[in-house]
Amino acid sequence: MAAAEDVVVIGAGLAGLVTACEALDRGRTVRIVEQEGPRSIGGQAFWSFGGLLLVDSPEQRRLDIHDSLELARDDWARSAGFDRAEDAWGRRWAEAYLEFAYRDLSPWLRSLGVRLFPVVGHAERGARTPGGHGNTVPRFHIVWGTGPGVVAPFTRRLRDAGADGRARLSFRHRATRLLVEDGRVVGVAGDRLADDLTVRGEPSSREAIGAFEVRAESVVVATGGIGGELERVRALWPARLGAAPRQAVRGVPLHVDGSGLRLAVDAGARLVNEDRMWHYTEGIANWDPIWPDHGIRILPGPSSLWLDHRGHRLPSPNYPGFDTLATLEHLRSVGAEHSWFVLTQSIVEKEFTLSGSEQNPDLTGRSIPRLLQRVLPGAPAPVQAFLDHGEDFVVAGSLTELLDGMERLGGDGALDRAAVVAAIEERDAAVADPASHDPQAVEIRRAREYVGDRLVRTAAPHRILDERHWPLIAVRLRTLTRKTLGGIQTDLDSRALGADGAPVPGLFAVGEAAGFGGGGVHGYRALEGTFLGGCLHTGLRAGRAV
């Protein structure tokens, strides 16, 4: 006989955990089924840097950042570019998220014991450049404890609920179909997989040793997107972004393959905006990989020189940390399978942060002594490890040596050495002239006006060819797959909607599987901090509705 619960959640990532906890608070019984092992609880949120977009937060006000709900709405609308009939629910979810980020998110986090790092980051800062998109002001709040610090309150609550029998976590249970009776989703069935002791993120066995079936009043799809399935990403790649990249690195494990989306569609849910996706252009190969083609994203400050594969300087607003999608579109339009950062030791020490909880042990471990080492001379230890071992890095004691290394690493004969030198000289002349109107030089000076950037994110302006700041460094960058912006269309209760716009009885979707709400809350572009935030927001709404 099939087991029965009030709620079954497919996927033990953050959105699923939040849904489960909120449902438990309402007196519901909950079962979570997850194809990976217990080490994978928290999903992609565990790996994350822990960034959240908040609006007019106490942290912003303490730093004299003048934000408002109206300004955030304007930034979101311009970045999203909603232009489809399918965007009706995405618009509603965007407004709901901004209200949540403005009024409720900060006090709710505090009630959970989650604290925020006091310096607010300025991610996606392209809004102030001509034709750019993003955040007009800094809004990127980092959780003290990064991704694991966000996940921990929910795993604790689930453990407590498990101890008294109200919650069950069934790991190594792979959902293969939803149970549908008389048009209503009434449960989930699938394979019980053999135990597997692989570490978090490593590919695990798919050996089936049995079957399972769980019936429930409400079924919640919380299985994430498609970022680990490179062929699926390429198949859905939109023509507006140019040709799909042939050489990409994965920002998520292989099991992030979109399988849950297919289950929902088979049960009658509507999948929208599949061509909208969010991939980064600052990807580097992990020198100590966990999954195949494991990539890490550089979170850069504004000072590095960005060149395409030929050595040509990228035009405004395509500067480090400014406008992710515009930069991706430009690089694909010129056929660049890779691009380059060119910088100095002084810039890498101050401006390079690596995305991911494991790449930031000071923040993840909540260690103030280790955090203080960031202001000392030398690159942070994780960054230094990539300088020492990373296959994408060239460290040189002269310009000739740098160019030789870039040619070797590029491997396609496309690099124009003269173009690289000309771009460096152009950038250096602009940075050395306080009156320069060069857009990147203007933005470097503007960044230094904000105390947060001046303290931890933006190096004092200097010429790349100033030997006092050497060695010279070049970094080969590739596309790094990450997020699905489209997904299962949902209403504001996270109920999955069918082709006719009506809810599919018994079926809900949250997190990335729902395009972080409505099948596309971000439209074409994200403001950053809204992926983790979107998991929290959609999970809260689902948990209060199931």
C-alpha positions as CSV (number, residue, x, y, z in Angstrom):
1,M,0.0,0.0,0.0
2,A,1.3,3.5,-0.8
3,A,2.3,5.7,2.1
4,A,0.1,8.8,2.7
5,E,1.0,12.3,3.8
6,D,-0.6,15.7,3.7
7,V,2.2,17.1,1.6
8,V,5.0,15.5,-0.4
9,V,7.9,17.6,-1.6
10,I,10.0,16.4,-4.5
11,G,13.5,17.8,-3.9
12,A,15.5,18.7,-0.7
13,G,16.9,22.0,-2.0
14,L,16.2,25.3,-0.2
15,A,12.8,26.0,-1.7
16,G,11.6,22.5,-0.8
17,L,12.9,22.8,2.7
18,V,11.2,26.1,3.2
19,T,7.9,24.7,1.9
20,A,8.1,21.8,4.2
21,C,8.9,23.9,7.3
22,E,6.0,26.3,6.6
23,A,3.6,23.4,6.0
24,L,4.8,21.8,9.3
25,D,4.1,25.0,11.1
26,R,0.5,24.8,9.9
27,G,0.2,21.3,11.4
28,R,0.6,19.4,8.1
29,T,2.5,16.1,7.8
30,V,5.3,16.2,5.2
31,R,7.4,13.8,3.3
32,I,10.4,14.9,1.2
33,V,11.7,12.6,-1.5
34,E,15.2,13.3,-2.9
35,Q,17.2,11.3,-5.4
36,E,20.5,12.2,-3.9
37,G,21.9,11.2,-0.5
38,P,21.6,13.0,2.9
39,R,24.8,14.9,2.2
40,S,23.0,16.8,-0.6
41,I,20.4,18.4,1.6
42,G,20.0,22.1,0.8
43,G,20.7,21.6,-2.9
44,Q,22.4,24.4,-4.8
45,A,21.7,26.9,-1.9
46,F,24.4,25.0,0.1
47,W,27.0,25.8,-2.6
48,S,25.9,29.4,-2.9
49,F,27.7,32.6,-1.7
50,G,24.6,33.4,0.3
51,G,23.6,36.6,-1.5
52,L,20.1,38.0,-1.0
53,L,18.5,41.1,-2.6
54,L,16.9,43.3,0.1
55,V,15.4,46.7,-0.4
56,D,16.0,49.7,2.0
57,S,17.4,47.3,4.6
58,P,19.0,48.3,7.9
59,E,22.4,47.4,6.5
60,Q,21.9,49.7,3.5
61,R,20.7,52.6,5.7
62,R,23.8,52.2,8.0
63,L,26.0,52.6,4.9
64,D,24.0,55.7,3.7
65,I,22.7,53.8,0.7
66,H,19.5,55.5,-0.4
67,D,17.2,52.8,-1.7
68,S,13.5,52.6,-2.0
69,L,10.7,50.3,-3.2
70,E,10.1,52.6,-6.1
71,L,13.7,52.6,-7.2
72,A,13.9,48.8,-7.0
73,R,10.7,48.4,-9.0
74,D,12.2,50.6,-11.7
75,D,15.5,48.6,-11.8
76,W,13.6,45.3,-11.9
77,A,11.2,46.4,-14.7
78,R,14.0,47.7,-16.9
79,S,16.1,44.6,-16.4
80,A,13.3,42.1,-16.7
81,G,12.0,43.6,-20.0
82,F,8.7,41.7,-19.7
83,D,7.2,41.6,-23.2
84,R,5.1,38.4,-23.4
85,A,1.6,37.4,-22.6
86,E,3.2,34.6,-20.4
87,D,4.8,37.3,-18.3
88,A,1.5,38.3,-16.5
89,W,2.2,36.0,-13.6
90,G,5.9,36.9,-13.6
91,R,5.0,40.5,-13.2
92,R,2.8,39.7,-10.2
93,W,5.5,37.6,-8.6
94,A,8.1,40.4,-9.2
95,E,5.9,42.9,-7.3
96,A,5.3,40.3,-4.6
97,Y,9.1,39.6,-4.2
98,L,10.0,43.3,-4.0
99,E,7.4,43.8,-1.3
100,F,8.8,40.8,0.5
101,A,12.4,42.1,0.2
102,Y,11.3,45.5,1.4
103,R,9.0,44.7,4.3
104,D,9.3,41.1,5.5
105,L,12.6,39.4,4.5
106,S,15.0,41.1,7.0
107,P,12.8,40.6,10.1
108,W,12.0,37.0,9.1
109,L,15.7,36.2,8.7
110,R,16.4,37.6,12.1
111,S,13.6,35.5,13.6
112,L,15.4,32.4,12.1
113,G,18.7,33.4,13.6
114,V,20.2,34.4,10.2
115,R,22.5,37.4,10.2
116,L,23.8,39.4,7.4
117,F,27.4,40.6,6.7
118,P,27.4,44.4,7.3
119,V,28.9,45.4,4.0
120,V,26.3,45.4,1.2
121,G,27.7,44.5,-2.3
122,H,26.9,46.1,-5.6
123,A,26.2,43.2,-8.0
124,E,24.9,43.8,-11.5
125,R,25.9,47.5,-11.3
126,G,25.3,48.2,-15.0
127,A,22.1,50.3,-14.4
128,R,24.1,53.6,-14.3
129,T,25.9,53.0,-17.6
130,P,24.4,53.9,-21.0
131,G,22.2,51.1,-22.2
132,G,23.0,49.0,-19.1
133,H,20.8,47.0,-16.7
134,G,21.0,46.1,-13.1
135,N,21.0,47.7,-9.6
136,T,21.2,51.5,-9.3
137,V,22.4,51.1,-5.7
138,P,24.1,48.2,-3.7
139,R,21.5,45.6,-2.7
140,F,23.5,42.4,-2.5
141,H,23.4,41.2,1.1
142,I,25.7,38.3,2.1
143,V,24.5,35.9,4.8
144,W,27.0,35.5,7.6
145,G,27.6,31.8,7.0
146,T,26.9,32.0,3.3
147,G,24.7,29.3,1.7
148,P,25.0,26.8,4.6
149,G,23.9,29.6,7.0
150,V,20.7,30.0,5.0
151,V,20.0,26.3,4.9
152,A,20.7,25.5,8.5
153,P,17.6,26.9,10.2
154,F,15.4,24.7,8.0
155,T,17.3,21.5,8.4
156,R,17.2,22.0,12.2
157,R,13.4,22.4,12.0
158,L,13.0,19.3,9.9
159,R,15.2,17.2,12.2
160,D,12.9,18.3,15.1
161,A,9.8,17.5,13.1
162,G,11.3,14.1,12.1
163,A,11.9,13.2,15.7
164,D,8.2,13.5,16.6
165,G,7.0,11.8,13.4
166,R,5.6,14.8,11.6
167,A,8.2,14.8,8.8
168,R,10.1,12.2,6.9
169,L,13.1,12.7,4.6
170,S,13.4,9.9,2.0
171,F,16.8,10.2,0.4
172,R,17.8,8.1,-2.7
173,H,14.2,8.2,-3.9
174,R,14.0,9.3,-7.5
175,A,10.6,10.5,-8.7
176,T,9.8,9.2,-12.1
177,R,6.1,10.1,-12.4
178,L,3.3,12.0,-10.7
179,L,0.1,10.1,-9.8
180,V,-2.9,11.6,-11.4
181,E,-6.5,10.5,-10.7
182,D,-9.6,12.3,-12.2
183,G,-7.4,15.3,-13.2
184,R,-5.9,15.7,-9.7
185,V,-2.3,15.1,-8.7
186,V,-2.5,12.7,-5.8
187,G,1.1,11.6,-5.2
188,V,4.4,10.6,-6.7
189,A,6.0,7.3,-7.6
190,G,9.5,6.3,-8.6
191,D,12.6,4.3,-7.9
192,R,14.4,3.6,-4.7
193,L,18.1,3.9,-5.5
194,A,21.0,2.0,-4.0
195,D,22.9,3.7,-1.2
196,D,25.8,5.8,-2.4
197,L,28.5,7.3,-0.3
198,T,29.7,9.9,-2.8
199,V,30.3,13.4,-1.5
200,R,27.9,16.3,-2.1
201,G,27.9,17.2,-5.8
202,E,29.6,14.1,-7.2
203,P,27.7,12.0,-9.7
204,S,25.9,9.3,-7.8
205,S,24.6,5.8,-8.8
206,R,21.3,5.4,-10.5
207,E,21.0,1.7,-9.6
208,A,17.4,1.0,-8.7
209,I,16.8,-1.5,-6.0
210,G,13.0,-1.1,-5.6
211,A,10.1,1.2,-6.1
212,F,8.1,3.6,-4.0
213,E,4.8,5.4,-4.1
214,V,3.7,8.2,-1.8
215,R,0.1,9.6,-1.9
216,A,-0.6,13.1,-0.7
217,E,-3.2,15.9,-0.8
218,S,-0.5,18.3,-2.2
219,V,2.5,17.5,-4.3
220,V,5.3,20.2,-4.6
221,V,7.9,20.1,-7.4
222,A,11.1,21.6,-6.0
223,T,13.6,19.9,-8.3
224,G,15.5,22.9,-9.8
225,G,16.4,23.8,-13.3
226,I,18.6,22.4,-16.2
227,G,22.0,24.0,-15.7
228,G,23.8,20.7,-15.2
229,E,22.5,19.3,-18.5
230,L,24.7,21.1,-21.1
231,E,23.0,19.6,-24.1
232,R,19.6,20.7,-22.9
233,V,21.0,24.2,-22.3
234,R,22.3,24.3,-25.9
235,A,19.0,23.0,-27.3
236,L,17.1,25.8,-25.6
237,W,19.7,28.5,-26.2
238,P,17.9,31.5,-27.7
239,A,19.0,33.0,-31.1
240,R,19.0,36.5,-29.5
241,L,22.1,35.5,-27.6
242,G,24.0,34.2,-30.6
243,A,25.2,30.7,-31.1
244,A,25.3,28.4,-28.1
245,P,28.8,28.0,-26.6
246,R,30.7,24.9,-27.5
247,Q,33.0,25.3,-24.5
248,A,31.2,25.8,-21.3
249,V,31.8,24.8,-17.7
250,R,29.1,23.7,-15.3
251,G,28.1,25.8,-12.4
252,V,25.9,23.1,-10.9
253,P,26.1,19.3,-10.6
254,L,25.0,16.8,-13.2
255,H,21.8,15.9,-11.4
256,V,20.4,19.5,-12.0
257,D,18.9,18.2,-15.3
258,G,15.3,19.4,-15.4
259,S,13.7,16.0,-14.7
260,G,11.2,17.5,-12.4
261,L,9.9,19.9,-15.0
262,R,9.1,17.0,-17.3
263,L,7.1,15.2,-14.6
264,A,5.0,18.4,-14.0
265,V,4.3,18.8,-17.7
266,D,3.3,15.2,-18.0
267,A,0.8,15.8,-15.2
268,G,-0.7,18.8,-17.0
269,A,1.4,21.8,-15.9
270,R,2.4,24.6,-18.3
271,L,6.1,25.2,-18.8
272,V,6.9,28.8,-20.1
273,N,9.9,30.9,-21.0
274,E,12.3,28.0,-21.5
275,D,14.5,30.2,-23.6
276,R,15.2,32.5,-20.8
277,M,18.3,31.5,-18.8
278,W,21.0,33.1,-16.7
279,H,24.6,32.0,-17.4
280,Y,27.8,33.8,-16.4
281,T,30.7,34.9,-18.6
282,E,33.3,34.8,-15.8
283,G,33.6,31.0,-15.5
284,I,36.9,29.3,-14.8
285,A,37.6,25.6,-14.4
286,N,37.8,24.4,-10.8
287,W,41.3,23.2,-10.2
288,D,39.9,20.8,-7.6
289,P,36.6,19.7,-9.3
290,I,33.8,17.8,-7.7
291,W,31.5,17.2,-10.7
292,P,32.5,16.9,-14.4
293,D,33.4,20.2,-16.1
294,H,33.1,21.9,-12.7
295,G,33.3,25.7,-13.0
296,I,33.6,28.5,-10.5
297,R,32.5,32.0,-11.1
298,I,34.7,35.0,-10.4
299,L,32.8,37.8,-8.7
300,P,35.0,40.7,-10.0
301,G,35.4,44.3,-8.9
302,P,35.2,46.9,-11.7
303,S,38.9,47.5,-12.5
304,S,40.1,44.5,-14.6
305,L,40.4,45.1,-18.4
306,W,37.9,42.8,-20.2
307,L,38.9,41.6,-23.7
308,D,37.3,39.2,-26.1
309,H,39.1,36.2,-27.5
310,R,40.9,38.4,-30.1
311,G,42.2,40.9,-27.5
312,H,39.6,43.6,-28.3
313,R,38.3,45.6,-25.4
314,L,34.6,45.0,-24.6
315,P,32.4,48.0,-25.1
316,S,30.2,49.7,-22.4
317,P,28.3,48.4,-20.4
318,N,30.3,45.2,-20.6
319,Y,32.7,45.7,-17.7
320,P,33.4,43.4,-14.8
321,G,30.4,43.0,-12.5
322,F,28.1,45.2,-14.6
323,D,25.6,43.6,-17.0
324,T,25.8,39.8,-17.2
325,L,23.4,39.2,-20.0
326,A,24.6,42.1,-22.2
327,T,28.2,40.8,-21.8
328,L,27.1,37.2,-22.7
329,E,25.2,38.5,-25.8
330,H,28.2,40.6,-27.0
331,L,30.7,37.7,-26.6
332,R,28.4,35.2,-28.4
333,S,27.8,37.8,-31.2
334,V,31.6,37.9,-31.9
335,G,32.0,34.2,-31.7
336,A,34.1,34.2,-28.5
337,E,34.3,30.8,-26.9
338,H,36.4,32.5,-24.2
339,S,37.3,36.0,-23.1
340,W,40.1,37.5,-20.9
341,F,40.5,39.5,-17.8
342,V,43.8,41.4,-17.8
343,L,44.8,42.8,-14.4
344,T,47.5,43.2,-11.8
345,Q,48.4,41.6,-8.5
346,S,46.9,44.6,-6.7
347,I,43.6,44.2,-8.4
348,V,43.4,40.5,-7.8
349,E,44.1,41.0,-4.1
350,K,41.3,43.5,-3.6
351,E,38.7,42.7,-6.2
352,F,38.6,39.0,-6.9
353,T,36.1,37.0,-4.9
354,L,35.0,33.5,-5.9
355,S,31.4,32.5,-5.9
356,G,30.4,29.6,-3.6
357,S,30.4,28.7,0.1
358,E,33.5,26.5,-0.2
359,Q,35.5,29.3,-1.8
360,N,34.8,31.6,1.1
361,P,35.8,29.7,4.3
362,D,36.0,32.9,6.3
363,L,32.4,33.9,5.7
364,T,31.1,30.4,5.6
365,G,32.8,29.5,8.9
366,R,31.8,32.9,10.5
367,S,35.4,33.5,11.3
368,I,36.3,37.1,12.0
369,P,40.0,36.5,12.3
370,R,40.1,34.8,8.9
371,L,37.9,37.6,7.5
372,L,40.3,40.2,8.6
373,Q,43.0,38.6,6.6
374,R,41.3,39.9,3.5
375,V,42.6,43.4,4.2
376,L,46.2,42.2,4.6
377,P,48.6,42.0,1.6
378,G,48.2,39.0,-0.6
379,A,45.3,37.4,-2.4
380,P,42.7,35.4,-0.3
381,A,43.8,31.8,0.1
382,P,41.1,30.4,-2.3
383,V,42.1,32.9,-5.0
384,Q,45.8,32.2,-4.5
385,A,45.1,28.5,-5.0
386,F,43.6,29.3,-8.4
387,L,46.6,31.5,-9.2
388,D,48.9,28.6,-8.3
389,H,46.9,25.7,-9.8
390,G,44.2,27.0,-12.1
391,E,44.4,26.1,-15.7
392,D,42.9,29.4,-16.8
393,F,45.5,31.7,-15.2
394,V,48.6,33.3,-16.6
395,V,50.9,35.1,-14.1
396,A,53.7,37.0,-15.7
397,G,56.6,39.3,-14.8
398,S,56.5,41.2,-18.1
399,L,54.1,42.2,-20.8
400,T,55.8,39.9,-23.3
401,E,55.5,36.9,-21.0
402,L,51.9,37.7,-20.4
403,L,51.1,37.8,-24.1
404,D,53.0,34.6,-24.7
405,G,51.0,32.9,-22.0
406,M,47.7,34.2,-23.4
407,E,48.5,32.9,-26.8
408,R,49.4,29.4,-25.5
409,L,46.3,29.2,-23.3
410,G,43.9,30.6,-26.0
411,G,45.0,27.9,-28.4
412,D,43.0,29.2,-31.3
413,G,45.5,31.6,-32.9
414,A,42.9,34.4,-32.6
415,L,44.7,36.6,-30.2
416,D,46.0,39.9,-31.6
417,R,48.9,40.9,-29.5
418,A,48.9,44.5,-30.8
419,A,45.2,44.8,-29.9
420,V,45.9,43.7,-26.3
421,V,48.6,46.2,-25.9
422,A,46.4,49.0,-27.4
423,A,43.5,48.1,-25.1
424,I,45.8,48.1,-22.0
425,E,47.2,51.5,-23.0
426,E,43.8,52.9,-23.6
427,R,42.5,51.7,-20.3
428,D,45.6,52.9,-18.5
429,A,45.4,56.4,-20.0
430,A,41.8,56.7,-18.9
431,V,42.4,55.5,-15.4
432,A,45.4,57.9,-14.9
433,D,43.3,60.9,-16.0
434,P,40.8,62.0,-13.3
435,A,38.9,64.0,-15.9
436,S,38.6,61.1,-18.3
437,H,35.1,60.3,-19.6
438,D,36.0,56.7,-20.4
439,P,32.9,54.8,-19.0
440,Q,34.9,52.2,-17.2
441,A,37.2,54.8,-15.6
442,V,34.2,56.8,-14.5
443,E,32.7,53.7,-12.9
444,I,35.9,52.8,-11.1
445,R,36.0,56.3,-9.6
446,R,32.3,56.1,-8.8
447,A,32.7,52.8,-7.0
448,R,35.4,54.2,-4.8
449,E,32.9,56.8,-3.5
450,Y,30.9,54.0,-1.8
451,V,32.6,53.0,1.5
452,G,31.8,49.3,1.0
453,D,33.5,49.2,-2.4
454,R,36.4,51.3,-1.2
455,L,37.0,49.0,1.8
456,V,36.7,45.5,0.3
457,R,35.9,45.5,-3.5
458,T,37.7,48.2,-5.5
459,A,41.4,48.7,-5.7
460,A,42.9,52.2,-5.8
461,P,43.0,53.2,-9.5
462,H,46.3,52.5,-11.1
463,R,47.8,51.6,-14.5
464,I,48.0,48.0,-15.4
465,L,51.5,48.7,-16.8
466,D,52.6,50.2,-13.5
467,E,55.2,47.7,-12.4
468,R,54.7,48.5,-8.7
469,H,51.4,46.6,-8.9
470,W,52.8,43.5,-10.7
471,P,52.9,40.6,-11.5
472,L,50.6,40.9,-14.4
473,I,47.7,38.4,-14.6
474,A,45.5,37.2,-17.4
475,V,42.5,35.0,-16.8
476,R,40.7,32.9,-19.5
477,L,37.0,33.1,-19.0
478,R,34.3,30.8,-20.3
479,T,30.5,30.6,-20.1
480,L,29.4,29.0,-16.9
481,T,25.9,27.5,-16.8
482,R,23.8,28.3,-13.8
483,K,20.1,29.2,-13.7
484,T,16.9,28.6,-15.5
485,L,14.8,31.7,-15.6
486,G,11.7,30.1,-17.1
487,G,9.8,27.2,-15.5
488,I,6.4,25.9,-14.4
489,Q,3.9,28.7,-14.4
490,T,2.4,29.3,-11.0
491,D,0.0,31.6,-9.3
492,L,0.8,33.6,-6.1
493,D,0.0,30.5,-4.0
494,S,2.6,28.5,-5.9
495,R,-0.1,26.4,-7.5
496,A,1.0,25.0,-10.9
497,L,-1.2,26.3,-13.7
498,G,-2.2,24.3,-16.8
499,A,-2.5,25.4,-20.4
500,D,-5.9,26.9,-19.8
501,G,-4.5,29.1,-17.0
502,A,-6.4,27.2,-14.2
503,P,-4.6,25.5,-11.3
504,V,-3.7,21.8,-11.7
505,P,-5.4,20.4,-8.6
506,G,-3.0,19.1,-6.0
507,L,0.2,20.3,-7.8
508,F,2.6,23.1,-6.7
509,A,6.0,24.3,-7.8
510,V,8.7,26.3,-6.1
511,G,12.2,27.7,-6.6
512,E,14.0,27.4,-9.9
513,A,11.5,24.8,-11.1
514,A,8.9,27.6,-11.1
515,G,11.2,30.1,-12.6
516,F,11.4,31.4,-9.0
517,G,7.7,32.2,-9.3
518,G,5.1,32.4,-12.0
519,G,7.4,30.7,-14.6
520,G,9.6,33.7,-14.9
521,V,9.8,36.3,-12.2
522,H,13.0,37.8,-13.6
523,G,12.0,38.2,-17.2
524,Y,15.1,38.2,-19.3
525,R,17.6,39.5,-16.6
526,A,18.1,39.0,-12.9
527,L,19.3,41.6,-10.4
528,E,21.3,39.0,-8.3
529,G,20.4,37.9,-4.8
530,T,17.0,37.0,-6.2
531,F,17.7,33.3,-6.8
532,L,18.3,32.4,-3.1
533,G,15.7,35.0,-2.2
534,G,13.3,33.5,-4.8
535,C,13.6,30.0,-3.2
536,L,12.7,31.5,0.2
537,H,9.8,33.5,-1.2
538,T,8.2,30.8,-3.3
539,G,8.7,28.2,-0.5
540,L,7.0,30.5,2.0
541,R,4.0,31.0,-0.2
542,A,3.7,27.3,-1.1
543,G,4.1,26.2,2.5
544,R,1.2,28.5,3.5
545,A,-1.0,27.2,0.8
546,V,-0.6,23.4,0.7
